[in-house]
Amino acid sequence: MIAPVPSFLQSPINTLGRYFDYQGTASRSEFWLFVLFSWLSSFAVGLVDALVPGEVLGSIWNLLLFIPTVTCAIRRMHDVDHRGWYLLIPFYNIIMLVFPSRPNRWQSSNPEEFNWSGKA
């Protein structure tokens, strides 16, 4: 019998499975577990890259992780009810990535209930 995969490993696997999916949401734990996975795996690839001449493995690995990192960050912005374009604002996105989730138009069954104009 195969043992179930722990959740701290399953989350990055799920994120990699949504490689080009920028719609929907990503919870704080999903986002930060993927960031942790990216850092640890880049460190491990960097160690291997130090042993292999050419220093190509690290560059290839970082290019492969670039798109899922951006799409996961966009989904995280959706989870705090902001558009993915907020990632282009340097300090604001760091603040919003750590804020708790709140009801948003991406999870709602009726997206029309949200006021897009910003007026009450």
C-alpha positions in Angstrom: 0.0 0.0 0.0 1.3 3.5 -0.9 1.4 6.0 1.9 -0.4 9.3 1.4 1.7 12.3 0.5 2.0 14.8 3.3 0.2 18.1 2.8 3.4 20.1 2.9 4.5 18.2 -0.2 1.1 17.9 -1.9 0.6 21.7 -2.0 3.7 22.4 -4.2 2.8 19.4 -6.4 -0.7 20.8 -6.9 0.7 24.3 -7.6 3.0 22.8 -10.3 0.0 21.0 -11.7 -1.6 24.4 -12.2 1.4 25.6 -14.2 -0.5 28.1 -16.5 -3.6 28.6 -14.4 -3.9 32.2 -13.2 -7.6 32.0 -12.4 -9.0 31.1 -9.0 -7.3 31.6 -5.7 -4.3 30.3 -3.7 -4.4 30.3 0.1 -1.6 31.7 2.2 -0.4 28.2 3.0 -0.4 27.1 -0.6 1.5 30.2 -1.6 4.1 30.0 1.2 4.6 26.3 0.9 5.3 26.8 -2.8 7.8 29.6 -2.0 9.5 27.3 0.5 9.6 24.5 -2.1 11.1 26.9 -4.6 13.8 28.1 -2.2 14.7 24.6 -1.0 14.7 23.1 -4.5 16.7 26.0 -5.9 19.2 25.6 -3.1 19.5 21.8 -3.8 19.9 22.4 -7.5 22.5 25.1 -6.7 24.5 22.5 -4.7 24.4 20.0 -7.6 25.2 22.8 -10.0 28.3 23.7 -8.0 29.6 20.1 -8.5 28.8 20.1 -12.3 30.8 22.4 -14.5 28.8 24.9 -16.6 26.3 26.3 -14.0 23.4 25.6 -16.3 21.1 23.5 -14.1 20.3 26.4 -11.7 19.4 28.7 -14.5 17.1 26.1 -16.2 15.5 25.2 -12.8 14.7 28.9 -12.1 13.3 29.4 -15.5 11.0 26.3 -15.0 9.8 27.7 -11.7 9.2 31.3 -12.9 5.8 30.8 -14.5 4.2 28.7 -11.6 5.6 31.2 -9.1 4.0 34.1 -10.9 0.7 32.3 -11.5 0.6 31.2 -7.8 1.2 34.8 -6.7 -1.6 36.0 -9.0 -4.0 33.5 -7.5 -2.8 34.7 -4.0 -3.7 38.3 -5.0 -7.2 37.0 -6.0 -7.5 35.4 -2.6 -7.2 38.8 -0.9 -9.6 40.2 -3.5 -7.2 42.1 -5.7 -6.3 41.7 -9.3 -3.0 40.0 -10.4 -1.7 43.4 -11.7 -1.1 44.4 -8.0 2.1 42.3 -8.3 3.7 45.1 -10.2 3.5 47.4 -7.2 6.6 46.4 -5.2 5.8 46.9 -1.6 2.0 46.6 -1.7 2.2 43.1 -2.9 4.3 41.9 0.0 1.8 43.4 2.4 -1.1 41.8 0.6 0.5 38.3 0.4 0.5 38.0 4.1 -3.0 39.3 4.8 -5.7 36.8 5.6 -8.2 35.8 3.0 -11.6 37.4 2.7 -14.7 36.8 0.5 -13.9 37.7 -3.0 -15.4 37.8 -6.5 -13.2 34.8 -7.6 -14.7 32.4 -5.1 -18.3 33.8 -5.1 -21.1 31.9 -6.8 -22.5 35.3 -7.8 -19.7 37.6 -8.9 -22.2 40.4 -9.7 -22.7 41.0 -6.0 -19.4 42.7 -5.8 -19.3 46.4 -6.6 -16.7 47.0 -9.3 -17.0 50.8 -9.2 -15.7 51.1 -5.6 -18.8 53.2 -4.7 -21.0 52.1 -1.8 
